[in-house]
């Protein structure tokens, strides 16, 4: 996105883009987010890591199903805080490197299917918003059965508050 495109979006709270001279990232995010922090009614929302646990507290065996539940839980947490996926300014993905699934473990973290699910969700719920993200391969998460976790920061403006 060039300067002209960024100027057109000057009144948006969050502007994301890939600057010249910086490697182009995968399509799931942009390298930079510039967030206008409103002085009146501005709120920074931090969402703790959301994992693939269903409403009954069960952890599915499938990596893909865990990703689906993690995204569902993330969206619900944002909604509960008065935000949406459009308000996200940064995302962090934690992916267990050695899952015990030989076929999955042979793939690079970026190729395990979570990225396309993220893109689809952001296209569907956030008008294609691509906040910067960080992807980390980890040895494990809070429970041995967990394979994926996602956390984020969001910024909103609550009109009529100080």
N, C-alpha and C positions, 0 to 999 in steps of 0.2 A: 504494500500500500504506500503510495507516494504522499508527498506533502499536501497536494490538493485534496486527495481523498481524506486525509486526516483533518484538514481544515473544514471540510463539509460536516464532519462529525464533532466539531469543536464544542458543542453544547452537551454532548453526551458525558455522563459522569465518568465512564471508563472508555479509554481509547486503547486498542491493541494494534500492534503493527510489527512488521519485520523490518528493521532499519537496514539501509545499505551498508555493506562492509561487514555484515554479520551473517554467518551461514544460515541458509534457509532451513527451518526446522521441519519435522514431519507435519502433516496437515492437521494434527490434533491441537496445536497451540501456536501462538505468536511469541516472539522473543521478548517483547516489551509491553508492559501495561502502564499507561499514565492515568492516574486516578485523581480527579478533582475531589478534594475532601471538603464537603460543605462545612462552613463555619457554624451554621445554625441547623441543628437537627441531624448532623452527620453521625453515622454509626459505623464502626468497624465490627464486623462479625467474624469470629473464628469458629470454625466447625472442627471438632475433634475427629480423629480418624474414624471413618465409617467402614465397616466390614460387611462381609457377606453372610450375615445372620438373618434368618427370617423372623417373622412376627412371633413365632413360638420359641425363639431362642435356639433354633436348630441351625447347624452349619452344614450346608450342602457339600457333597464330595467334589462336585465339579467346579473347576476354576471359573469357567464361564458363568455358571449360575451364581457363584459368589460375587463376581463382578456386577451382575445384574442387581443383586440385593444391595450391594454397597452403593451403587448409583441411586437406587430407590431410596435408601436411607439418607443419603446425602441431600437429595432433593427435598425430602420431608423435613430434615433438620433446618435447611435454609428457609423453607416456608414457615416453620414454627418461629423463626427469628425475624420474620417480616421481609425476607429477601427471596430472590430467585436465582437460578443459574446465570441469568443475565448480569447479576451484580457481582459475580465472582471475579476477583482480581489476581488470585494465584491458586494453583492446585499442586498437591504433592501426591504421587502414586507410590505405594510401597508394594513390591512384588517379591514373593518368596522365590529365591533362585532355584533351590532343589526341592521340588514338590513331591518327589517320589513317583511322578508320572514321567516315564522315560521319554515319551514322545514330546510332551510339553517342555520338559527340561532341556531338550536339544535346541529349542527355539530361543533366539534372543528375546529379552524381556519385551521389547517394542513390538515383537511379532506374535505375541500370545493371544491376541484377539481383544484385549481390553480397549486398545486405542480406537478401533472402529466403533465399538459400543459407545465410547465417550463422544466421538464425532457425531454419531447418529443422535444421541441424546441432546447434545448441544445444538444440533441443527433443528431438532424437533421442539425443544423447550426454551432455547436461548437465541433463536434467530441466527445461528451459526457463530455465535461468540466464541472466540478462541483465546482465553486468558493464558498467560505464561504457565508452564508447568515444569515440574521436576519429577523424574522417574528414578526411583532407587531400588536396586536389588538388595534384598535383605536375607539374613539367615533364617529368620523366623518372626512371627508376630505374637500377640498376647496369648493365643491358644495354638497348639500344634496343628490343629485342623484348618486354621485360617491361612489363606494363600494370597489374599489381596486386601489392601486398605487404601482409602483415599481421604484426604483432608483438604480443606480450602479456607481461604479468607475471602470475605466479601465486604463491600462498602455500599451503604444505602443512605438516603436522606429521608428523614421522617418529617414531613411538612407539619408546621405548627408546633414544633418542639424546640427546646433550646438545649 
